């Protein structure tokens, strides 16, 4: 019974975070979670067709942005990753800058290289992997072309 409550709490916190991030342009507490910098990812809902926005910890790899579809170690992929698999075109907001991106799951080689960098930013990712039997995707958000 605690799991639905956790999802509700996480959903409410996420919506609040999105609101304040947009209001403050990612300044102050809205721009970081611990040592991890936060971005807003907006994608199209796979069922609703409506825009969906979620705050995520991110890292950088050159011009690309890297996020982890950990879902706090749950056995199901997070909704945002399911949405991106349906339509990989999205936008990200970092501080006050917004840009279009295209999402791709990292290859095993890319994941091996980037995972340690992401766990430096947010060490709990290693704990999340231990909680689940699924492969936790590392997602690369590449600048959209055209």
Beta strands, then each sheet from edge to edge (+ up, - down):
strand 1: 32-33
strand 2: 36-44
strand 3: 51-57
strand 4: 59-61
strand 5: 64-68
strand 6: 89-94
strand 7: 97-105
strand 8: 138-143
sheet 1: 1+ 2- 3+
sheet 2: 1+ 2- 6+ 7- 8+ 5- 4+
end
